[in-house]
Amino acid sequence: MDLETHNESPPGRSKTKTMMQRLLVALNCVLLGIGVTGAQLLTRLYYSKGGHRQWLSSWLQSGAWPLLLIPLAASYATRRARARAHGGAAAPVLLTPPRILLAAVGLGLISGVDNFLYAWGLEFLPVSTSAILISTQLVFTVFFAFLIVRQRLTPATVNAVVLLTVGAIVLGLHASSDRPPGVTRGKYWLGFALTLGAALLYGVFMPLVELAYKCAAAGGGRALTYAVVMEVQLVIGFVATVFCTVGMIVNKDFQAIPREAKQFELGEARYYVVIVWAAVLWQFFFLGTVGVIFCVHTLLAGILIAVFIPITEVAAVIFLHEKFSSEKGVALVLSLWGLASYSYSEWSEARTRAKKKVEVDEEAQAL
């Protein structure tokens, strides 16, 4: 999907625009990777060192949405200055059409429910099992992307999905009977169902985000820019946070936070450091995800999330001193192989399209 809609562009401007698009794709991939890896590690650290508030953990996944006000304010200031310089009409405060913002409210509710299911399930499952179940979102994403946004499936895409899915299964072979201390068999299977439900719900969420962008591009009346991504994510994050805040009030989590901080194994000050940075990194993840969907498509976002699951496992070995098994090594290789296969296919198709465009342009000039 293009960052802006133009009918025709000079060659130099088109080249600059393509470069900016690639930089934006790279930036969002980095945000997604740092966010999903770092946020999962800190969430894991929170639970392993004495944290046990599910609503607080789910709130942290969207609670840093005010950070988006900074770039959005800068974007508005730039539009306002440009409008004044050209003597045009006042710059709009929001670029997103109202109906898309309304759709973002619904997406925020879905996100809030998904965050809670993930946070609750993680309390009853070992990390490896939770990661495997979350990785199944790729299968759900492929299925719903095909149904909702008619995502085209290529042999390379199917190959990547198969490799990533096999990697997740291999990763889970050693964790099937690895029940955390104090967790009953019933709670273990409850966590299993909750986490699988979170994966399914996120598999629906991502294609719906892409559908919202397509609707905005089709009838918004304004150029579809990255500012729209941040506006949509801000609304999603705000609504999801309100949903989880209500849960925290009902569950009396706000009163429990000071007590939990004092009992945290790493100390009270580090407790607050952990939850603050978890919130920031979760925001990186969600902004990176919707950014990748906007710049490319839903399927790439799903593949990247699946790829970073075994990478997170390796990071857990390095930073949290978890045991590294042969299954994790195999899963990591398969995941990187799947990503390389998909990336090479996309690169080859992009080169083919570029060559065809050059040939068409040359033929047009010859005529």
C-alpha positions as CSV (number, residue, x, y, z in Angstrom):
1,M,0.0,0.0,0.0
2,D,1.4,3.4,-0.9
3,L,2.2,5.9,1.8
4,E,0.5,8.6,-0.2
5,T,-1.8,8.6,-3.3
6,H,-0.6,10.5,-6.4
7,N,-1.6,10.2,-10.0
8,E,1.9,10.9,-11.5
9,S,5.3,11.7,-10.0
10,P,8.5,12.9,-11.7
11,P,11.2,10.2,-11.9
12,G,13.4,11.9,-9.2
13,R,10.4,12.3,-6.8
14,S,9.3,8.8,-7.4
15,K,12.8,7.5,-6.6
16,T,12.9,9.5,-3.4
17,K,9.4,8.3,-2.4
18,T,10.5,4.7,-2.9
19,M,13.5,5.2,-0.7
20,M,11.4,6.8,2.0
21,Q,9.0,3.9,1.8
22,R,11.8,1.4,2.3
23,L,13.2,3.3,5.2
24,L,9.7,3.4,6.8
25,V,9.3,-0.4,6.3
26,A,12.7,-0.9,7.9
27,L,11.8,1.4,10.8
28,N,8.6,-0.5,11.5
29,C,10.2,-3.9,11.3
30,V,12.8,-2.7,13.9
31,L,10.1,-1.3,16.1
32,L,8.2,-4.6,15.8
33,G,11.3,-6.7,16.5
34,I,12.5,-4.7,19.5
35,G,9.0,-4.4,20.9
36,V,7.9,-8.0,20.7
37,T,11.3,-9.3,22.0
38,G,11.8,-6.8,24.8
39,A,8.2,-6.6,25.9
40,Q,7.9,-10.4,26.2
41,L,11.2,-10.6,28.2
42,L,10.0,-7.9,30.6
43,T,6.5,-9.5,31.0
44,R,8.3,-12.8,31.7
45,L,10.5,-11.1,34.2
46,Y,7.5,-9.5,35.9
47,Y,5.8,-12.8,36.4
48,S,8.9,-14.8,37.4
49,K,9.9,-12.3,40.1
50,G,6.7,-12.1,41.9
51,G,4.1,-10.2,39.8
52,H,0.7,-11.8,39.4
53,R,-1.8,-9.1,38.3
54,Q,-3.3,-10.2,35.0
55,W,-5.2,-6.9,34.4
56,L,-2.1,-4.8,35.1
57,S,-0.1,-7.0,32.7
58,S,-2.7,-6.6,30.0
59,W,-3.0,-2.8,30.7
60,L,0.8,-2.4,30.1
61,Q,0.4,-3.7,26.6
62,S,-1.5,-0.6,25.5
63,G,-1.0,1.9,28.4
64,A,1.8,3.8,26.7
65,W,-0.4,5.2,23.9
66,P,0.1,8.8,25.0
67,L,3.7,8.5,23.6
68,L,2.1,8.7,20.1
69,L,0.8,12.3,20.9
70,I,4.4,13.5,20.4
71,P,4.9,12.6,16.7
72,L,1.3,13.4,16.0
73,A,1.7,16.9,17.5
74,A,4.8,17.3,15.4
75,S,2.9,16.1,12.3
76,Y,0.1,18.6,12.9
77,A,2.5,21.5,13.5
78,T,4.2,20.7,10.1
79,R,0.9,20.6,8.3
80,R,-0.2,23.9,9.9
81,A,3.0,25.6,9.0
82,R,2.8,24.4,5.4
83,A,-0.8,25.6,5.2
84,R,0.1,29.0,6.4
85,A,3.0,29.3,4.1
86,H,0.8,28.5,1.1
87,G,-2.1,30.7,2.3
88,G,-4.5,27.8,2.1
89,A,-7.2,26.5,4.5
90,A,-6.4,25.6,8.0
91,A,-4.7,22.3,8.5
92,P,-7.0,19.5,9.7
93,V,-6.2,18.2,13.3
94,L,-7.0,14.7,12.2
95,L,-6.3,13.0,8.9
96,T,-8.3,9.8,9.5
97,P,-11.9,9.8,8.3
98,P,-14.5,9.6,11.2
99,R,-15.8,6.2,10.1
100,I,-12.2,4.8,10.3
101,L,-11.8,6.2,13.8
102,L,-15.1,4.6,14.8
103,A,-13.7,1.3,13.4
104,A,-10.6,1.8,15.4
105,V,-12.7,1.9,18.5
106,G,-14.0,-1.6,17.7
107,L,-10.4,-2.7,17.0
108,G,-9.4,-1.2,20.4
109,L,-12.0,-3.4,22.2
110,I,-10.7,-6.5,20.3
111,S,-7.1,-5.5,21.3
112,G,-8.1,-5.1,24.9
113,V,-9.7,-8.5,25.1
114,D,-6.8,-10.1,23.3
115,N,-4.3,-8.4,25.7
116,F,-6.2,-9.8,28.7
117,L,-6.4,-13.3,27.3
118,Y,-2.6,-13.3,26.6
119,A,-1.8,-11.9,30.1
120,W,-4.1,-14.3,31.9
121,G,-2.9,-17.4,30.0
122,L,0.8,-16.5,30.6
123,E,0.3,-16.9,34.3
124,F,-0.5,-20.6,34.0
125,L,1.8,-21.7,31.2
126,P,5.6,-22.1,30.9
127,V,7.2,-19.6,28.6
128,S,8.0,-22.0,25.9
129,T,4.4,-23.3,25.7
130,S,3.0,-19.8,25.7
131,A,5.4,-18.8,22.9
132,I,4.4,-21.8,20.8
133,L,0.7,-21.1,21.1
134,I,1.1,-17.4,20.3
135,S,3.1,-18.4,17.2
136,T,0.0,-20.1,15.8
137,Q,-1.3,-16.6,15.1
138,L,0.5,-16.9,11.8
139,V,-1.8,-19.7,10.7
140,F,-4.9,-17.7,11.8
141,T,-3.5,-14.6,10.1
142,V,-3.0,-16.3,6.8
143,F,-6.5,-17.7,6.9
144,F,-8.3,-14.5,7.9
145,A,-6.1,-12.3,5.6
146,F,-7.2,-14.5,2.7
147,L,-10.9,-14.2,3.7
148,I,-11.0,-10.5,4.8
149,V,-8.5,-8.7,2.5
150,R,-8.0,-11.3,-0.2
151,Q,-4.3,-11.7,0.5
152,R,-2.5,-13.5,-2.4
153,L,-0.8,-16.7,-1.3
154,T,2.4,-17.5,-3.2
155,P,4.5,-20.7,-3.0
156,A,7.2,-18.8,-1.0
157,T,4.5,-17.6,1.4
158,V,3.2,-21.1,2.0
159,N,6.7,-22.4,2.4
160,A,7.5,-19.7,5.0
161,V,4.3,-20.5,6.9
162,V,5.0,-24.2,6.9
163,L,8.6,-23.7,8.1
164,L,7.6,-21.3,10.9
165,T,4.8,-23.6,12.0
166,V,7.1,-26.6,12.1
167,G,9.6,-24.6,14.1
168,A,6.9,-23.8,16.6
169,I,5.9,-27.5,16.9
170,V,9.5,-28.5,17.3
171,L,9.9,-25.8,20.0
172,G,6.9,-27.3,21.9
173,L,8.0,-30.9,21.9
174,H,10.1,-30.5,25.1
175,A,7.5,-28.3,26.9
176,S,4.3,-30.4,26.7
177,S,4.7,-31.7,30.3
178,D,6.5,-28.7,31.7
179,R,4.0,-27.3,34.1
180,P,5.0,-24.3,36.3
181,P,5.2,-24.9,40.1
182,G,1.9,-24.6,41.9
183,V,-0.2,-24.7,38.7
184,T,-2.8,-27.5,38.7
185,R,-3.6,-29.5,35.6
186,G,-6.9,-27.7,35.2
187,K,-5.3,-24.2,35.3
188,Y,-2.6,-25.4,32.9
189,W,-5.3,-26.3,30.3
190,L,-7.1,-23.1,31.1
191,G,-4.0,-21.2,30.2
192,F,-3.6,-23.3,27.1
193,A,-7.1,-22.3,25.9
194,L,-6.7,-18.7,26.8
195,T,-3.4,-18.3,25.0
196,L,-4.7,-20.1,21.9
197,G,-7.8,-17.8,22.0
198,A,-5.4,-14.8,22.1
199,A,-3.5,-16.1,19.0
200,L,-6.8,-16.6,17.1
201,L,-8.1,-13.1,18.0
202,Y,-4.9,-11.4,17.0
203,G,-5.0,-13.4,13.7
204,V,-8.4,-11.7,13.1
205,F,-7.2,-8.3,14.4
206,M,-4.4,-7.7,11.9
207,P,-6.4,-8.3,8.7
208,L,-9.1,-6.0,10.1
209,V,-6.5,-3.3,10.6
210,E,-5.5,-3.6,6.9
211,L,-9.1,-3.5,5.9
212,A,-9.5,-0.2,7.8
213,Y,-6.5,1.2,5.9
214,K,-8.0,0.1,2.5
215,C,-11.3,1.8,3.4
216,A,-9.5,5.0,4.4
217,A,-7.6,5.0,1.1
218,A,-10.7,4.3,-0.9
219,G,-12.9,7.1,0.5
220,G,-11.0,9.3,2.9
221,G,-10.7,12.2,0.6
222,R,-7.2,12.9,1.8
223,A,-3.8,11.3,1.1
224,L,-3.2,8.2,3.2
225,T,0.0,8.9,5.2
226,Y,1.9,7.4,8.1
227,A,0.2,9.9,10.3
228,V,-3.0,7.9,9.8
229,V,-1.3,4.8,11.1
230,M,-0.4,6.7,14.3
231,E,-3.9,8.1,14.7
232,V,-5.5,4.7,14.3
233,Q,-3.0,3.1,16.7
234,L,-3.6,5.9,19.2
235,V,-7.4,5.3,19.2
236,I,-6.8,1.5,19.4
237,G,-4.4,1.9,22.3
238,F,-6.7,4.4,24.2
239,V,-9.8,2.2,23.9
240,A,-7.8,-1.0,24.9
241,T,-6.4,0.9,27.9
242,V,-9.8,2.1,29.0
243,F,-11.1,-1.5,28.8
244,C,-8.2,-2.8,30.9
245,T,-8.5,0.1,33.3
246,V,-12.0,-0.9,34.1
247,G,-10.8,-4.4,34.7
248,M,-8.0,-3.1,37.0
249,I,-10.6,-1.1,39.0
250,V,-12.9,-4.0,39.4
251,N,-10.0,-6.3,40.4
252,K,-8.5,-3.6,42.7
253,D,-5.2,-3.8,41.0
254,F,-4.4,-0.1,41.6
255,Q,-4.5,-0.7,45.4
256,A,-2.4,-3.9,45.0
257,I,0.5,-2.3,43.0
258,P,2.3,-0.7,46.0
259,R,2.1,-4.0,47.9
260,E,3.3,-6.0,44.9
261,A,6.2,-3.6,44.3
262,K,7.4,-4.0,47.9
263,Q,7.4,-7.8,47.5
264,F,9.1,-7.8,44.1
265,E,12.2,-9.9,44.2
266,L,14.3,-7.4,42.4
267,G,13.3,-4.5,44.6
268,E,10.6,-1.8,44.6
269,A,12.4,0.6,42.3
270,R,13.1,-2.0,39.7
271,Y,9.5,-3.2,39.8
272,Y,8.4,0.2,38.5
273,V,11.3,0.2,35.9
274,V,10.1,-3.1,34.6
275,I,6.5,-2.2,34.2
276,V,7.2,1.2,32.7
277,W,9.6,-0.2,30.1
278,A,7.2,-3.1,29.4
279,A,4.5,-0.6,28.5
280,V,6.9,1.4,26.2
281,L,8.1,-1.7,24.4
282,W,4.6,-3.1,24.0
283,Q,3.7,0.2,22.3
284,F,6.8,-0.2,20.0
285,F,5.5,-3.6,19.1
286,F,1.9,-2.5,18.2
287,L,3.0,0.6,16.3
288,G,5.5,-1.5,14.4
289,T,2.9,-4.1,13.6
290,V,0.3,-1.7,12.2
291,G,3.1,0.2,10.4
292,V,4.2,-3.0,8.6
293,I,0.6,-3.8,7.7
294,F,0.2,-0.2,6.3
295,C,3.5,-0.2,4.4
296,V,3.4,-3.8,3.1
297,H,0.6,-6.2,4.2
298,T,-0.8,-8.2,7.1
299,L,1.1,-11.4,6.1
300,L,4.5,-9.9,6.6
301,A,3.6,-8.7,10.0
302,G,2.4,-12.2,11.0
303,I,5.6,-13.7,9.6
304,L,7.8,-11.3,11.5
305,I,6.0,-11.9,14.8
306,A,6.5,-15.7,14.3
307,V,10.1,-15.2,13.5
308,F,10.8,-13.3,16.6
309,I,9.4,-16.0,18.9
310,P,12.4,-18.3,18.8
311,I,14.7,-15.2,18.8
312,T,12.9,-14.2,22.0
313,E,13.7,-17.7,23.4
314,V,17.4,-17.1,22.6
315,A,17.3,-13.7,24.2
316,A,15.7,-15.3,27.3
317,V,18.7,-17.6,27.5
318,I,21.1,-14.7,27.4
319,F,19.4,-12.2,29.6
320,L,17.2,-14.3,31.9
321,H,19.6,-17.4,32.0
322,E,16.9,-19.8,30.8
323,K,18.0,-23.2,29.5
324,F,18.8,-23.4,25.8
325,S,17.6,-26.7,24.3
326,S,18.3,-28.3,20.9
327,E,14.6,-27.8,20.0
328,K,15.0,-24.0,20.4
329,G,18.0,-24.1,18.1
330,V,16.1,-26.0,15.4
331,A,13.1,-23.7,15.7
332,L,15.4,-20.7,15.3
333,V,17.0,-22.1,12.2
334,L,13.6,-23.0,10.6
335,S,12.2,-19.5,11.5
336,L,15.1,-17.7,9.9
337,W,14.9,-20.0,6.9
338,G,11.2,-19.2,6.5
339,L,11.9,-15.5,6.7
340,A,14.8,-15.7,4.2
341,S,12.6,-17.7,1.8
342,Y,9.8,-15.1,2.0
343,S,12.2,-12.1,1.7
344,Y,13.9,-13.5,-1.3
345,S,10.6,-14.1,-3.1
346,E,9.4,-10.6,-2.3
347,W,12.7,-9.1,-3.5
348,S,12.6,-11.2,-6.8
349,E,9.0,-10.1,-7.5
350,A,9.9,-6.5,-6.8
351,R,12.8,-6.6,-9.3
352,T,10.6,-8.2,-11.9
353,R,8.0,-5.5,-11.4
354,A,10.6,-2.8,-11.7
355,K,12.0,-4.2,-14.9
356,K,8.6,-4.5,-16.5
357,K,7.9,-0.9,-15.5
358,V,11.2,0.3,-17.1
359,E,10.3,-1.6,-20.3
360,V,6.8,-0.1,-20.4
361,D,8.3,3.4,-19.9
362,E,10.8,2.9,-22.6
363,E,8.2,1.6,-25.1
364,A,6.0,4.6,-24.2
365,Q,8.9,7.0,-24.9
366,A,9.7,5.3,-28.2
367,L,6.1,5.9,-29.4
